């Protein structure tokens, strides 16, 4: 299987899974709370990411600038999600400020440092690290939330727990993807086998992420049903 066919297969399968996950979000959109709506926006962004990067690559032969742009958009969406989930006022203020920092790093990376035709590992790596930090902070918040214990609520019954688990898991893999792909891209030795391993791992974890997001949605629907 050549590299183009492998790309096409990966993008097609992943996009299909993302579209399937979108359906329950669409059918329940009016009843979604703010965190769920931002997760829905993240899924939509992922679909655009997959289809857009493949299309641009086929038309122009280079889609690295699109990758960088989508990382910025995803960072903004996930920042909004964590702003709603995290309670600490100081961290919430920090979250509101970070998209502007991301935009500056993205601009420097794409126009000065790594270039518009290369994978911008600096800005993408920055995104992964910050999102990982948000995810860890939210997990700690849940573990230290005494009000959940007082109400006999298990954290795995919270829809935001599953949303965060999916995003955190993907960010862990994405971090290694971002710091390695630029090096592999510029190497001709074993390029296809290494890229295939990287992409395969990334798409497997992305699939698990979508499943976790769907589980989060089912938990949200159950909680609304129980409340009514």
CORRA-V306320 format. One record per pair of residues at least 24 apart in sequence whose ideal C-beta (glycine too) atoms are under 10 Angstrom apart, sorted by the first residue. I is the first residue (numbers start at 1). J is the second residue. D is the distance in Angstrom with one decimal. If there is no record, write none. Layout:
# CORRA-V306320
i->I j->J d->D
i->I j->J d->D
This chain:
# CORRA-V306320
i->1 j->192 d->9.2
i->1 j->196 d->8.5
i->2 j->192 d->8.1
i->3 j->191 d->8.2
i->3 j->192 d->5.4
i->3 j->195 d->6.9
i->3 j->196 d->8.0
i->3 j->199 d->9.6
i->4 j->54 d->10.0
i->4 j->57 d->8.7
i->4 j->58 d->8.6
i->6 j->192 d->7.9
i->6 j->195 d->8.1
i->6 j->196 d->6.1
i->6 j->199 d->7.2
i->6 j->200 d->8.9
i->7 j->53 d->9.0
i->7 j->54 d->6.9
i->7 j->57 d->7.4
i->7 j->58 d->9.6
i->7 j->195 d->9.0
i->7 j->196 d->9.9
i->7 j->199 d->7.6
i->8 j->54 d->6.9
i->8 j->57 d->9.7
i->8 j->58 d->9.0
i->9 j->199 d->9.8
i->9 j->203 d->9.5
i->10 j->50 d->8.8
i->10 j->54 d->9.3
i->10 j->196 d->9.1
i->10 j->199 d->5.5
i->10 j->200 d->7.6
i->10 j->202 d->8.5
i->10 j->203 d->5.2
i->10 j->206 d->9.5
i->11 j->49 d->9.6
i->11 j->50 d->5.1
i->11 j->51 d->7.4
i->11 j->53 d->7.4
i->11 j->54 d->4.6
i->11 j->55 d->9.6
i->11 j->57 d->9.3
i->11 j->199 d->9.6
i->11 j->203 d->8.8
i->12 j->50 d->8.6
i->12 j->51 d->9.6
i->12 j->54 d->8.4
i->13 j->50 d->9.7
i->13 j->203 d->7.1
i->13 j->206 d->9.9
i->13 j->207 d->8.1
i->14 j->46 d->8.1
i->14 j->47 d->9.1
i->14 j->49 d->9.5
i->14 j->50 d->5.6
i->14 j->51 d->10.0
i->14 j->199 d->9.8
i->14 j->202 d->9.1
i->14 j->203 d->5.3
i->14 j->204 d->9.8
i->14 j->206 d->5.9
i->14 j->207 d->7.0
i->14 j->210 d->8.4
i->15 j->46 d->8.5
i->15 j->47 d->6.1
i->15 j->48 d->9.8
i->15 j->49 d->9.3
i->15 j->50 d->4.5
i->15 j->51 d->5.9
i->15 j->54 d->8.3
i->16 j->47 d->9.9
i->16 j->50 d->9.6
i->17 j->46 d->9.6
i->17 j->47 d->9.9
i->17 j->50 d->9.8
i->17 j->203 d->9.1
i->17 j->206 d->8.0
i->17 j->207 d->5.6
i->17 j->209 d->9.7
i->17 j->210 d->5.3
i->17 j->211 d->8.4
i->17 j->214 d->9.7
i->18 j->42 d->10.0
i->18 j->43 d->5.9
i->18 j->44 d->8.6
i->18 j->45 d->9.7
i->18 j->46 d->5.2
i->18 j->47 d->4.8
i->18 j->48 d->9.7
i->18 j->49 d->9.0
i->18 j->50 d->6.8
i->18 j->51 d->9.4
i->18 j->206 d->8.4
i->18 j->207 d->9.3
i->18 j->209 d->9.8
i->18 j->210 d->6.1
i->18 j->213 d->9.6
i->19 j->43 d->9.0
i->19 j->46 d->10.0
i->19 j->47 d->6.4
i->19 j->50 d->9.7
i->19 j->51 d->9.7
i->19 j->210 d->10.0
i->20 j->210 d->8.1
i->20 j->214 d->8.4
i->21 j->46 d->8.9
i->21 j->47 d->9.3
i->21 j->207 d->9.9
i->21 j->209 d->9.5
i->21 j->210 d->4.7
i->21 j->211 d->8.0
i->21 j->213 d->6.2
i->21 j->214 d->5.2
i->21 j->217 d->8.2
i->22 j->46 d->9.3
i->22 j->47 d->6.9
i->22 j->210 d->9.5
i->22 j->214 d->9.9
i->23 j->214 d->9.8
i->24 j->213 d->10.0
i->24 j->214 d->6.8
i->24 j->217 d->5.7
i->24 j->218 d->8.0
i->24 j->221 d->8.3
i->25 j->213 d->8.6
i->25 j->214 d->8.7
i->25 j->217 d->6.4
i->28 j->217 d->7.1
i->28 j->220 d->8.2
i->28 j->221 d->6.6
i->28 j->224 d->9.0
i->31 j->220 d->8.6
i->31 j->221 d->8.1
i->31 j->224 d->6.4
i->32 j->159 d->9.8
i->32 j->217 d->8.3
i->32 j->220 d->7.4
i->32 j->221 d->9.7
i->32 j->224 d->9.5
i->33 j->84 d->8.2
i->33 j->159 d->8.3
i->33 j->160 d->9.0
i->33 j->220 d->7.1
i->33 j->223 d->9.7
i->33 j->224 d->8.8
i->34 j->80 d->8.2
i->34 j->81 d->8.4
i->34 j->83 d->9.2
i->34 j->84 d->4.9
i->34 j->85 d->9.3
i->35 j->80 d->8.9
i->35 j->81 d->5.6
i->35 j->82 d->8.8
i->35 j->83 d->9.4
i->35 j->84 d->4.9
i->35 j->85 d->5.8
i->35 j->158 d->10.0
i->35 j->159 d->7.5
i->35 j->160 d->5.3
i->35 j->163 d->6.5
i->35 j->164 d->9.2
i->35 j->216 d->8.9
i->35 j->220 d->8.7
i->36 j->81 d->9.2
i->36 j->84 d->9.7
i->36 j->159 d->6.7
i->36 j->160 d->8.4
i->36 j->163 d->7.6
i->36 j->213 d->9.5
i->36 j->216 d->7.6
i->36 j->217 d->6.7
i->36 j->220 d->5.6
i->36 j->221 d->9.7
i->37 j->80 d->9.2
i->37 j->81 d->9.0
i->37 j->84 d->9.3
i->38 j->76 d->9.8
i->38 j->77 d->5.8
i->38 j->78 d->7.6
i->38 j->79 d->9.1
i->38 j->80 d->4.9
i->38 j->81 d->4.0
i->38 j->82 d->8.9
i->38 j->83 d->8.8
i->38 j->84 d->7.0
i->38 j->85 d->9.3
i->38 j->163 d->8.8
i->39 j->77 d->8.6
i->39 j->78 d->9.0
i->39 j->81 d->6.2
i->39 j->159 d->8.8
i->39 j->160 d->8.8
i->39 j->162 d->9.6
i->39 j->163 d->5.0
i->39 j->164 d->9.6
i->39 j->166 d->8.4
i->39 j->167 d->8.2
i->39 j->213 d->5.8
i->39 j->216 d->7.0
i->39 j->217 d->7.9
i->39 j->220 d->9.6
i->40 j->77 d->9.7
i->40 j->213 d->8.9
i->40 j->217 d->8.6
i->41 j->73 d->9.3
i->41 j->74 d->9.4
i->41 j->76 d->9.4
i->41 j->77 d->5.0
i->41 j->78 d->9.4
i->41 j->80 d->8.0
i->41 j->81 d->8.4
i->42 j->73 d->9.6
i->42 j->74 d->6.7
i->42 j->77 d->5.0
i->42 j->78 d->6.4
i->42 j->80 d->9.5
i->42 j->81 d->7.1
i->42 j->163 d->8.8
i->42 j->166 d->9.3
i->42 j->167 d->7.7
i->42 j->209 d->9.7
i->42 j->213 d->7.9
i->43 j->77 d->9.8
i->43 j->209 d->9.8
i->43 j->210 d->7.4
i->43 j->213 d->6.6
i->43 j->214 d->9.4
i->43 j->217 d->9.9
i->44 j->77 d->9.0
i->45 j->70 d->6.8
i->45 j->73 d->5.8
i->45 j->74 d->5.5
i->45 j->76 d->9.4
i->45 j->77 d->5.9
i->45 j->78 d->9.4
i->46 j->70 d->8.8
i->46 j->74 d->7.9
i->46 j->77 d->9.9
i->46 j->170 d->9.6
i->46 j->206 d->7.7
i->46 j->209 d->8.9
i->46 j->210 d->8.0
i->46 j->213 d->9.7
i->48 j->73 d->8.5
i->48 j->74 d->10.0
i->49 j->73 d->8.5
i->49 j->74 d->7.5
i->50 j->203 d->9.7
i->50 j->206 d->9.2
i->61 j->117 d->9.6
i->62 j->116 d->8.4
i->62 j->117 d->5.2
i->62 j->118 d->9.2
i->63 j->117 d->9.7
i->63 j->119 d->9.8
i->64 j->110 d->8.7
i->64 j->114 d->8.8
i->64 j->115 d->8.2
i->64 j->116 d->7.0
i->64 j->117 d->5.7
i->64 j->118 d->5.7
i->64 j->119 d->5.3
i->64 j->120 d->7.0
i->64 j->181 d->9.9
i->64 j->182 d->9.3
i->64 j->185 d->8.6
i->65 j->110 d->6.5
i->65 j->115 d->9.2
i->65 j->116 d->4.8
i->65 j->117 d->7.4
i->65 j->118 d->9.4
i->65 j->120 d->8.4
i->67 j->118 d->9.9
i->67 j->119 d->6.4
i->67 j->120 d->7.2
i->67 j->123 d->9.7
i->67 j->124 d->7.3
i->67 j->178 d->9.7
i->67 j->181 d->9.3
i->68 j->106 d->6.1
i->68 j->107 d->9.8
i->68 j->109 d->7.0
i->68 j->110 d->5.3
i->68 j->114 d->8.9
i->68 j->116 d->8.1
i->68 j->118 d->9.3
i->68 j->119 d->8.0
i->68 j->120 d->4.3
i->68 j->121 d->9.8
i->68 j->122 d->9.7
i->68 j->123 d->6.0
i->68 j->124 d->7.1
i->68 j->127 d->9.8
i->69 j->106 d->7.9
i->69 j->110 d->8.4
i->69 j->120 d->9.6
i->69 j->123 d->10.0
i->70 j->124 d->9.7
i->71 j->102 d->8.3
i->71 j->106 d->7.3
i->71 j->109 d->9.9
i->71 j->120 d->7.6
i->71 j->123 d->6.2
i->71 j->124 d->4.9
i->71 j->125 d->9.6
i->71 j->126 d->9.0
i->71 j->127 d->5.1
i->71 j->128 d->8.8
i->71 j->174 d->9.2
i->71 j->178 d->8.5
i->72 j->99 d->8.1
i->72 j->102 d->6.0
i->72 j->103 d->6.4
i->72 j->105 d->9.2
i->72 j->106 d->5.0
i->72 j->107 d->9.3
i->72 j->110 d->9.6
i->72 j->120 d->9.8
i->72 j->123 d->7.3
i->72 j->124 d->9.6
i->72 j->127 d->7.8
i->73 j->99 d->9.9
i->74 j->102 d->10.0
i->74 j->124 d->9.8
i->74 j->127 d->7.1
i->74 j->131 d->8.6
i->74 j->167 d->9.8
i->74 j->174 d->9.8
i->75 j->99 d->6.3
i->75 j->101 d->9.7
i->75 j->102 d->4.9
i->75 j->103 d->8.9
i->75 j->105 d->9.9
i->75 j->106 d->8.7
i->75 j->123 d->8.8
i->75 j->124 d->9.5
i->75 j->126 d->8.5
i->75 j->127 d->4.7
i->75 j->128 d->9.4
i->75 j->130 d->7.3
i->75 j->131 d->7.2
i->76 j->100 d->10.0
i->76 j->102 d->7.6
i->76 j->103 d->8.7
i->78 j->127 d->8.4
i->78 j->130 d->8.9
i->78 j->131 d->5.5
i->78 j->134 d->7.3
i->78 j->135 d->9.2
i->78 j->163 d->9.9
i->78 j->167 d->6.4
i->78 j->171 d->8.7
i->79 j->127 d->9.8
i->79 j->130 d->8.3
i->79 j->131 d->8.4
i->79 j->134 d->7.7
i->81 j->131 d->9.6
i->81 j->134 d->8.6
i->81 j->138 d->9.6
i->81 j->160 d->8.5
i->81 j->163 d->7.2
i->81 j->164 d->8.5
i->81 j->167 d->7.6
i->82 j->130 d->9.5
i->82 j->131 d->8.0
i->82 j->133 d->9.5
i->82 j->134 d->4.3
i->82 j->135 d->7.9
i->82 j->137 d->8.0
i->82 j->138 d->6.5
i->82 j->160 d->9.6
i->82 j->163 d->9.9
i->82 j->164 d->8.2
i->82 j->167 d->8.7
i->83 j->134 d->9.2
i->84 j->160 d->8.4
i->85 j->134 d->8.4
i->85 j->135 d->9.6
i->85 j->137 d->9.3
i->85 j->138 d->5.4
i->85 j->141 d->7.9
i->85 j->142 d->9.3
i->85 j->158 d->9.6
i->85 j->160 d->5.2
i->85 j->161 d->9.5
i->85 j->163 d->8.1
i->85 j->164 d->6.9
i->86 j->134 d->7.0
i->86 j->137 d->6.0
i->86 j->138 d->5.7
i->86 j->140 d->9.9
i->86 j->141 d->6.3
i->86 j->164 d->10.0
i->87 j->137 d->10.0
i->87 j->138 d->9.4
i->87 j->141 d->6.3
i->87 j->145 d->8.4
i->88 j->137 d->7.7
i->88 j->141 d->7.5
i->91 j->133 d->9.5
i->91 j->134 d->8.3
i->91 j->137 d->6.3
i->91 j->138 d->9.6
i->91 j->141 d->9.1
i->94 j->130 d->9.7
i->94 j->133 d->9.8
i->94 j->134 d->9.5
i->94 j->137 d->9.9
i->95 j->130 d->9.1
i->95 j->134 d->7.0
i->95 j->137 d->9.6
i->98 j->126 d->9.5
i->98 j->127 d->9.8
i->98 j->130 d->6.2
i->98 j->131 d->9.9
i->98 j->133 d->9.8
i->98 j->134 d->9.0
i->99 j->130 d->9.9
i->101 j->126 d->8.3
i->101 j->130 d->8.6
i->102 j->126 d->6.7
i->102 j->127 d->6.5
i->102 j->130 d->7.5
i->114 j->182 d->7.0
i->118 j->181 d->9.9
i->118 j->182 d->6.3
i->118 j->185 d->7.1
i->118 j->186 d->8.0
i->119 j->177 d->9.5
i->119 j->178 d->7.8
i->119 j->180 d->9.8
i->119 j->181 d->5.2
i->119 j->182 d->4.6
i->119 j->183 d->9.4
i->119 j->184 d->9.2
i->119 j->185 d->5.7
i->119 j->186 d->9.3
i->120 j->178 d->8.7
i->120 j->182 d->7.9
i->121 j->177 d->9.1
i->121 j->178 d->5.1
i->121 j->179 d->5.8
i->121 j->180 d->8.2
i->121 j->181 d->6.8
i->121 j->182 d->4.2
i->121 j->183 d->8.2
i->121 j->185 d->9.4
i->122 j->178 d->8.7
i->122 j->179 d->9.4
i->122 j->182 d->8.9
i->123 j->178 d->8.8
i->124 j->174 d->7.7
i->124 j->175 d->8.9
i->124 j->177 d->8.2
i->124 j->178 d->4.0
i->124 j->179 d->8.6
i->124 j->181 d->8.5
i->124 j->182 d->8.9
i->125 j->174 d->8.9
i->125 j->175 d->6.5
i->125 j->176 d->9.6
i->125 j->177 d->9.4
i->125 j->178 d->4.4
i->125 j->179 d->5.5
i->125 j->182 d->9.4
i->126 j->178 d->8.8
i->127 j->171 d->8.3
i->127 j->174 d->8.1
i->127 j->175 d->9.1
i->127 j->178 d->7.8
i->128 j->170 d->9.0
i->128 j->171 d->5.0
i->128 j->172 d->8.1
i->128 j->173 d->9.0
i->128 j->174 d->4.8
i->128 j->175 d->3.9
i->128 j->176 d->8.7
i->128 j->177 d->8.3
i->128 j->178 d->5.7
i->128 j->179 d->8.6
i->129 j->171 d->8.3
i->129 j->175 d->6.6
i->129 j->178 d->9.3
i->129 j->179 d->9.9
i->130 j->171 d->9.0
i->131 j->167 d->6.5
i->131 j->168 d->7.8
i->131 j->170 d->8.8
i->131 j->171 d->4.6
i->131 j->172 d->9.8
i->131 j->174 d->8.3
i->131 j->175 d->9.0
i->132 j->167 d->9.1
i->132 j->168 d->6.7
i->132 j->170 d->10.0
i->132 j->171 d->4.8
i->132 j->172 d->6.7
i->132 j->174 d->9.0
i->132 j->175 d->6.7
i->133 j->171 d->9.4
i->134 j->164 d->8.4
i->134 j->167 d->8.4
i->134 j->168 d->8.6
i->134 j->171 d->8.9
i->135 j->163 d->9.8
i->135 j->164 d->5.4
i->135 j->165 d->8.2
i->135 j->166 d->9.6
i->135 j->167 d->6.0
i->135 j->168 d->3.5
i->135 j->169 d->8.8
i->135 j->170 d->9.8
i->135 j->171 d->6.5
i->135 j->172 d->8.9
i->136 j->164 d->9.5
i->136 j->168 d->7.4
i->136 j->171 d->10.0
i->137 j->164 d->9.8
i->138 j->163 d->9.4
i->138 j->164 d->5.1
i->138 j->165 d->9.9
i->138 j->167 d->9.4
i->138 j->168 d->8.4
i->139 j->164 d->6.8
i->139 j->165 d->8.4
i->139 j->168 d->7.4
i->153 j->223 d->9.5
i->156 j->215 d->9.5
i->156 j->219 d->8.2
i->157 j->219 d->6.2
i->157 j->222 d->8.0
i->157 j->223 d->7.4
i->157 j->226 d->9.7
i->158 j->216 d->8.4
i->158 j->219 d->6.7
i->158 j->220 d->8.8
i->158 j->223 d->8.0
i->159 j->213 d->9.6
i->159 j->215 d->8.5
i->159 j->216 d->4.4
i->159 j->217 d->6.8
i->159 j->218 d->8.1
i->159 j->219 d->4.2
i->159 j->220 d->3.7
i->159 j->221 d->8.4
i->159 j->222 d->8.6
i->159 j->223 d->6.7
i->159 j->224 d->9.5
i->160 j->216 d->7.1
i->160 j->219 d->8.8
i->160 j->220 d->8.5
i->161 j->212 d->9.6
i->161 j->215 d->9.6
i->161 j->216 d->7.4
i->161 j->219 d->7.8
i->162 j->211 d->9.5
i->162 j->212 d->5.3
i->162 j->213 d->7.2
i->162 j->214 d->8.6
i->162 j->215 d->4.8
i->162 j->216 d->3.3
i->162 j->217 d->8.3
i->162 j->218 d->8.5
i->162 j->219 d->5.9
i->162 j->220 d->8.9
i->163 j->209 d->9.8
i->163 j->212 d->7.6
i->163 j->213 d->6.0
i->163 j->215 d->9.1
i->163 j->216 d->4.3
i->163 j->217 d->8.5
i->163 j->219 d->9.2
i->163 j->220 d->8.9
i->164 j->212 d->9.0
i->164 j->216 d->8.4
i->165 j->208 d->9.6
i->165 j->209 d->8.7
i->165 j->212 d->5.2
i->165 j->213 d->9.1
i->165 j->215 d->8.5
i->165 j->216 d->8.0
i->166 j->205 d->9.6
i->166 j->206 d->9.5
i->166 j->208 d->7.5
i->166 j->209 d->4.2
i->166 j->210 d->7.3
i->166 j->211 d->7.7
i->166 j->212 d->3.4
i->166 j->213 d->4.7
i->166 j->214 d->8.8
i->166 j->215 d->8.2
i->166 j->216 d->7.0
i->167 j->209 d->7.1
i->167 j->212 d->8.5
i->167 j->213 d->8.1
i->167 j->216 d->9.9
i->168 j->209 d->9.2
i->168 j->212 d->9.3
i->169 j->205 d->6.2
i->169 j->206 d->9.4
i->169 j->208 d->6.4
i->169 j->209 d->5.8
i->169 j->212 d->6.9
i->170 j->202 d->8.6
i->170 j->205 d->5.7
i->170 j->206 d->6.1
i->170 j->207 d->9.9
i->170 j->208 d->8.0
i->170 j->209 d->4.2
i->170 j->210 d->9.1
i->170 j->212 d->8.9
i->170 j->213 d->9.6
i->171 j->205 d->9.7
i->171 j->209 d->9.2
i->172 j->205 d->7.9
i->173 j->198 d->9.5
i->173 j->201 d->6.3
i->173 j->202 d->5.9
i->173 j->203 d->9.7
i->173 j->204 d->8.6
i->173 j->205 d->4.2
i->173 j->206 d->8.0
i->173 j->208 d->9.4
i->173 j->209 d->8.8
i->174 j->202 d->7.2
i->174 j->205 d->8.1
i->174 j->206 d->8.8
i->174 j->209 d->9.7
i->176 j->201 d->8.3
i->176 j->202 d->8.9
i->177 j->201 d->7.8
i->177 j->202 d->5.2
i->177 j->205 d->9.2
